[in-house]
């Protein structure tokens, strides 16, 4: 199951976090440390235009997890609206039946 974010998402500060590619390349270790410490992405420019972001790896993993969870929720909502949902009572009965089946299998083994 996707994880939720354990820490806030800090936005890039234009006055501090926009760096030309050549400067980032020449000081990459410093910028990686800064991203980890501040949890703010750095916008890397190339030829004066936005080209890429340097982002904390854990933050990006969590953002992908959050997007996956959001997508799954939206799919579930749509399917439920289309009548494809399973009533709670039926789900609980199925779980109870499955647990009883496992208990019987353990008793036999």
MDTraj code that builds the backbone (N, CA, C; nanometers):
import mdtraj as md
import numpy as np

residues = "UNK UNK UNK UNK UNK UNK UNK UNK UNK UNK UNK UNK UNK UNK UNK UNK UNK UNK UNK UNK UNK UNK UNK UNK UNK UNK UNK UNK UNK UNK UNK UNK UNK UNK UNK UNK UNK UNK UNK UNK UNK UNK UNK UNK UNK UNK UNK UNK UNK UNK UNK UNK UNK UNK UNK UNK UNK UNK UNK UNK UNK UNK UNK UNK UNK UNK UNK UNK UNK UNK UNK UNK UNK UNK UNK UNK UNK UNK UNK UNK UNK UNK UNK UNK UNK UNK UNK UNK UNK UNK UNK UNK UNK UNK UNK UNK UNK UNK UNK UNK UNK UNK UNK UNK UNK UNK UNK UNK UNK".split()
xyz = np.array([
    [0.0848, -0.1181, 0.0000],
    [0.0000, 0.0000, 0.0000],
    [0.0889, 0.1238, 0.0000],
    [0.0539, 0.2242, -0.0805],
    [0.1337, 0.3459, -0.0834],
    [0.1381, 0.4150, 0.0521],
    [0.2535, 0.4739, 0.0803],
    [0.2699, 0.5486, 0.2045],
    [0.2200, 0.6905, 0.1862],
    [0.1824, 0.7531, 0.2973],
    [0.1501, 0.8944, 0.2938],
    [0.2732, 0.9717, 0.3371],
    [0.2782, 1.0969, 0.3020],
    [0.3944, 1.1782, 0.3353],
    [0.4068, 1.1971, 0.4855],
    [0.5270, 1.1744, 0.5366],
    [0.5536, 1.1912, 0.6787],
    [0.6047, 1.3308, 0.7105],
    [0.6269, 1.4109, 0.6098],
    [0.6802, 1.5447, 0.6304],
    [0.6215, 1.6368, 0.5243],
    [0.6248, 1.7676, 0.5503],
    [0.5642, 1.8603, 0.4542],
    [0.6450, 1.8691, 0.3251],
    [0.5763, 1.9077, 0.2206],
    [0.6428, 1.9339, 0.0926],
    [0.6795, 2.0812, 0.0924],
    [0.8076, 2.1091, 0.0825],
    [0.8530, 2.2478, 0.0781],
    [0.8694, 2.2897, -0.0667],
    [0.8172, 2.4046, -0.0974],
    [0.8264, 2.4549, -0.2345],
    [0.9622, 2.5176, -0.2608],
    [0.9970, 2.5183, -0.3862],
    [1.1182, 2.5842, -0.4327],
    [1.1049, 2.7348, -0.4063],
    [1.2079, 2.7970, -0.3506],
    [1.2089, 2.9420, -0.3300],
    [1.2863, 3.0054, -0.4452],
    [1.2177, 3.0818, -0.5287],
    [1.2847, 3.1384, -0.6461],
    [1.4100, 3.2196, -0.6128],
    [1.4100, 3.2874, -0.4986],
    [1.5265, 3.3700, -0.4639],
    [1.6475, 3.2862, -0.4235],
    [1.6267, 3.1571, -0.3891],
    [1.7371, 3.0745, -0.3398],
    [1.7569, 2.9443, -0.4165],
    [1.6553, 2.8956, -0.4819],
    [1.6582, 2.7588, -0.5321],
    [1.6534, 2.7453, -0.6832],
    [1.6885, 2.8486, -0.7545],
    [1.6993, 2.8396, -0.9001],
    [1.8471, 2.8543, -0.9343],
    [1.9009, 2.7511, -1.0017],
    [2.0449, 2.7439, -1.0239],
    [2.0723, 2.7092, -1.1704],
    [2.1645, 2.7799, -1.2325],
    [2.2030, 2.7425, -1.3687],
    [2.2697, 2.6047, -1.3697],
    [2.2541, 2.5329, -1.4788],
    [2.3091, 2.3990, -1.4907],
    [2.4584, 2.3949, -1.4597],
    [2.5365, 2.4857, -1.5157],
    [2.6821, 2.4828, -1.4954],
    [2.7178, 2.4988, -1.3473],
    [2.6473, 2.5851, -1.2767],
    [2.6735, 2.6024, -1.1332],
    [2.6360, 2.4762, -1.0563],
    [2.5248, 2.4173, -1.0911],
    [2.4816, 2.2940, -1.0246],
    [2.5820, 2.1826, -1.0516],
    [2.6252, 2.1691, -1.1742],
    [2.7227, 2.0659, -1.2108],
    [2.8527, 2.0828, -1.1322],
    [2.8980, 2.2066, -1.1201],
    [3.0245, 2.2329, -1.0523],
    [3.0159, 2.2184, -0.9010],
    [2.8955, 2.2261, -0.8454],
    [2.8767, 2.2196, -0.7004],
    [2.7693, 2.1179, -0.6626],
    [2.7613, 2.0088, -0.7375],
    [2.6519, 1.9137, -0.7213],
    [2.6408, 1.8595, -0.5796],
    [2.7506, 1.8231, -0.5191],
    [2.7471, 1.7687, -0.3833],
    [2.6846, 1.8681, -0.2851],
    [2.7194, 1.9944, -0.2995],
    [2.6633, 2.0982, -0.2130],
    [2.5128, 2.1088, -0.2317],
    [2.4670, 2.1044, -0.3559],
    [2.3237, 2.1170, -0.3830],
    [2.2460, 1.9928, -0.3369],
    [2.3067, 1.8758, -0.3517],
    [2.2399, 1.7546, -0.3026],
    [2.2231, 1.7630, -0.1512],
    [2.3263, 1.8055, -0.0819],
    [2.3179, 1.8213, 0.0642],
    [2.2104, 1.9219, 0.1006],
    [2.2054, 2.0319, 0.0289],
    [2.1046, 2.1353, 0.0575],
    [1.9627, 2.0834, 0.0371],
    [1.9418, 2.0079, -0.0699],
    [1.8089, 1.9516, -0.0964],
    [1.7684, 1.8559, 0.0153],
    [1.8605, 1.7727, 0.0591],
    [1.8307, 1.6791, 0.1684],
    [1.7972, 1.7524, 0.2973],
    [1.8728, 1.8586, 0.3272],
    [1.8530, 1.9308, 0.4534],
    [1.7265, 2.0159, 0.4537],
    [1.6996, 2.0838, 0.3437],
    [1.5853, 2.1762, 0.3390],
    [1.4572, 2.1090, 0.2915],
    [1.4735, 1.9944, 0.2227],
    [1.3605, 1.9260, 0.1597],
    [1.2903, 2.0159, 0.0581],
    [1.3663, 2.1137, 0.0056],
    [1.3164, 2.1992, -0.1023],
    [1.3867, 2.1592, -0.2308],
    [1.3119, 2.1434, -0.3390],
    [1.3761, 2.1113, -0.4667],
    [1.4529, 2.2320, -0.5199],
    [1.5485, 2.2038, -0.6041],
    [1.6231, 2.3092, -0.6724],
    [1.5873, 2.3020, -0.8200],
    [1.5482, 2.4145, -0.8752],
    [1.5164, 2.4232, -1.0178],
    [1.6463, 2.4522, -1.0925],
    [1.6799, 2.3644, -1.1854],
    [1.8021, 2.3798, -1.2643],
    [1.7629, 2.4365, -1.3996],
    [1.8303, 2.5446, -1.4367],
    [1.8010, 2.6083, -1.5655],
    [1.9103, 2.5728, -1.6661],
    [1.8714, 2.5780, -1.7913],
    [1.9654, 2.5563, -1.9011],
    [1.9316, 2.6580, -2.0086],
    [2.0301, 2.7362, -2.0456],
    [2.0093, 2.8462, -2.1416],
    [1.8995, 2.9404, -2.0941],
    [1.8958, 2.9644, -1.9628],
    [1.8021, 3.0611, -1.9058],
    [1.6591, 3.0106, -1.8892],
    [1.6358, 2.8839, -1.9185],
    [1.5000, 2.8298, -1.9078],
    [1.4982, 2.7111, -1.8112],
    [1.3849, 2.6907, -1.7475],
    [1.3695, 2.5776, -1.6566],
    [1.3955, 2.4480, -1.7328],
    [1.4810, 2.3621, -1.6753],
    [1.5157, 2.2372, -1.7438],
    [1.4835, 2.1149, -1.6586],
    [1.5105, 2.1221, -1.5280],
    [1.4926, 2.0053, -1.4435],
    [1.4910, 2.0477, -1.2972],
    [1.4493, 1.9538, -1.2121],
    [1.4540, 1.9756, -1.0676],
    [1.5483, 1.8738, -1.0052],
    [1.6181, 1.9162, -0.9024],
    [1.6932, 1.8273, -0.8156],
    [1.6068, 1.8109, -0.6916],
    [1.5627, 1.6866, -0.6660],
    [1.4637, 1.6612, -0.5613],
    [1.5155, 1.5524, -0.4680],
    [1.4841, 1.5651, -0.3387],
    [1.5170, 1.4632, -0.2405],
    [1.4527, 1.3310, -0.2817],
    [1.5298, 1.2233, -0.2826],
    [1.4815, 1.0928, -0.3300],
    [1.3650, 1.0408, -0.2460],
    [1.3740, 1.0533, -0.1137],
    [1.2656, 1.0045, -0.0276],
    [1.1371, 1.0825, -0.0539],
    [1.1505, 1.2132, -0.0721],
    [1.0337, 1.2952, -0.1023],
    [0.9696, 1.2509, -0.2341],
    [1.0510, 1.2272, -0.3349],
    [0.9967, 1.1856, -0.4645],
    [0.9282, 1.0489, -0.4538],
    [0.9895, 0.9562, -0.3812],
    [0.9246, 0.8257, -0.3589],
    [0.7882, 0.8442, -0.2940],
    [0.7826, 0.9287, -0.1911],
    [0.6567, 0.9523, -0.1210],
    [0.5543, 1.0203, -0.2112],
    [0.5987, 1.1118, -0.2951],
    [0.5063, 1.1779, -0.3878],
    [0.4479, 1.0782, -0.4877],
    [0.5316, 0.9877, -0.5375],
    [0.4811, 0.8842, -0.6285],
    [0.3805, 0.7947, -0.5570],
    [0.4112, 0.7574, -0.4322],
    [0.3166, 0.6766, -0.3539],
    [0.1842, 0.7501, -0.3362],
    [0.1923, 0.8795, -0.3066],
    [0.0723, 0.9608, -0.2864],
    [-0.0102, 0.9673, -0.4154],
    [0.0574, 0.9837, -0.5290],
    [-0.0139, 0.9878, -0.6566],
    [-0.0815, 0.8542, -0.6863],
    [-0.0127, 0.7446, -0.6556],
    [-0.0713, 0.6122, -0.6777],
    [-0.1944, 0.5924, -0.5897],
    [-0.1849, 0.6325, -0.4640],
    [-0.2984, 0.6208, -0.3731],
    [-0.4155, 0.7060, -0.4214],
    [-0.3880, 0.8276, -0.4630],
    [-0.4926, 0.9168, -0.5137],
    [-0.5598, 0.8559, -0.6369],
    [-0.4790, 0.7990, -0.7267],
    [-0.5348, 0.7348, -0.8460],
    [-0.6237, 0.6170, -0.8074],
    [-0.5767, 0.5346, -0.7128],
    [-0.6558, 0.4189, -0.6690],
    [-0.7887, 0.4627, -0.6073],
    [-0.7861, 0.5689, -0.5303],
    [-0.9096, 0.6202, -0.4692],
    [-1.0060, 0.6675, -0.5772],
    [-0.9552, 0.7389, -0.6755],
    [-1.0410, 0.7882, -0.7837],
    [-1.1008, 0.6722, -0.8636],
    [-1.0229, 0.5692, -0.8898],
    [-1.0751, 0.4514, -0.9604],
    [-1.1851, 0.3865, -0.8767],
    [-1.1618, 0.3730, -0.7466],
    [-1.2623, 0.3127, -0.6581],
    [-1.3904, 0.3942, -0.6566],
    [-1.3775, 0.5259, -0.6493],
    [-1.4971, 0.6125, -0.6495],
    [-1.5761, 0.5956, -0.7784],
    [-1.5040, 0.5926, -0.8909],
    [-1.5718, 0.5789, -1.0202],
    [-1.6422, 0.4431, -1.0292],
    [-1.5727, 0.3373, -0.9891],
    [-1.6328, 0.2043, -0.9948],
    [-1.7533, 0.1946, -0.9015],
    [-1.7443, 0.2548, -0.7842],
    [-1.8566, 0.2528, -0.6907],
    [-1.9766, 0.3263, -0.7505],
    [-1.9501, 0.4423, -0.8147],
    [-2.0579, 0.5197, -0.8778],
    [-2.1228, 0.4409, -0.9915],
    [-2.0460, 0.3529, -1.0552],
    [-2.0984, 0.2697, -1.1642],
    [-2.1656, 0.1425, -1.1121],
    [-2.1762, 0.1307, -0.9811],
    [-2.2412, 0.0141, -0.9229],
    [-2.1521, -0.1086, -0.9141],
    [-2.0231, -0.0915, -0.9271],
    [-1.9317, -0.2052, -0.9244],
    [-1.8780, -0.2339, -0.7840],
    [-1.9203, -0.1569, -0.6870],
    [-1.8719, -0.1758, -0.5508],
    [-1.9298, -0.3003, -0.4860],
    [-1.8631, -0.3466, -0.3806],
    [-1.9106, -0.4617, -0.3031],
    [-1.9552, -0.4088, -0.1675],
    [-2.0782, -0.4393, -0.1256],
    [-2.1261, -0.3906, 0.0040],
    [-2.0348, -0.4358, 0.1184],
    [-2.0211, -0.3516, 0.2170],
    [-1.9351, -0.3773, 0.3320],
    [-1.9678, -0.5110, 0.3981],
    [-2.0952, -0.5391, 0.4146],
    [-2.1369, -0.6619, 0.4800],
    [-2.0860, -0.7847, 0.4046],
    [-2.0909, -0.7784, 0.2723],
    [-2.0429, -0.8912, 0.1916],
    [-1.8923, -0.9084, 0.2061],
    [-1.8199, -0.7985, 0.2075],
    [-1.6749, -0.8049, 0.2248],
    [-1.6422, -0.8687, 0.3599],
    [-1.7101, -0.8245, 0.4645],
    [-1.6849, -0.8782, 0.5980],
    [-1.7177, -1.0275, 0.6049],
    [-1.8262, -1.0707, 0.5403],
    [-1.8610, -1.2132, 0.5357],
    [-1.7508, -1.2923, 0.4660],
    [-1.7011, -1.2378, 0.3545],
    [-1.5940, -1.3053, 0.2805],
    [-1.4672, -1.3167, 0.3648],
    [-1.4352, -1.2127, 0.4378],
    [-1.3173, -1.2164, 0.5256],
    [-1.3374, -1.3194, 0.6361],
    [-1.4545, -1.3187, 0.6980],
    [-1.4833, -1.4169, 0.8031],
    [-1.4727, -1.5593, 0.7497],
    [-1.5277, -1.5831, 0.6315],
    [-1.5213, -1.7164, 0.5709],
    [-1.3765, -1.7571, 0.5416],
    [-1.2987, -1.6636, 0.4918],
    [-1.1583, -1.6907, 0.4627],
    [-1.0814, -1.7235, 0.5906],
    [-1.1043, -1.6470, 0.6961],
    [-1.0376, -1.6733, 0.8242],
    [-1.0768, -1.8098, 0.8798],
    [-1.2035, -1.8436, 0.8717],
    [-1.2489, -1.9753, 0.9183],
    [-1.1835, -2.0871, 0.8374],
    [-1.1717, -2.0667, 0.7081],
    [-1.1085, -2.1655, 0.6217],
    [-0.9627, -2.1850, 0.6620],
    [-0.8918, -2.0767, 0.6889],
    [-0.7515, -2.0858, 0.7316],
    [-0.7397, -2.1580, 0.8657],
    [-0.8324, -2.1295, 0.9577],
    [-0.8293, -2.1965, 1.0879],
    [-0.8498, -2.3471, 1.0710],
    [-0.9429, -2.3859, 0.9837],
    [-0.9665, -2.5283, 0.9595],
    [-0.8428, -2.5940, 0.8989],
    [-0.7781, -2.5254, 0.8050],
    [-0.6565, -2.5792, 0.7416],
    [-0.5445, -2.5960, 0.8449],
    [-0.5307, -2.5011, 0.9366],
    [-0.4281, -2.5095, 1.0404],
    [-0.4584, -2.6257, 1.1354],
    [-0.5856, -2.6483, 1.1656],
    [-0.6247, -2.7563, 1.2557],
    [-0.5942, -2.8915, 1.1925],
    [-0.6084, -2.9021, 1.0616],
    [-0.5812, -3.0275, 0.9907],
    [-0.4307, -3.0532, 0.9829],
    [-0.3552, -2.9477, 0.9628],
    [-0.2089, -2.9624, 0.9473],
    [-0.1426, -2.9883, 1.0766],
])
top = md.Topology()
chain = top.add_chain()
for i, resn in enumerate(residues, 1):
    res = top.add_residue(resn, chain, resSeq=i)
    for name in ("N", "CA", "C"):
        top.add_atom(name, md.element.get_by_symbol(name[0]), res)
traj = md.Trajectory(xyz[None], top)
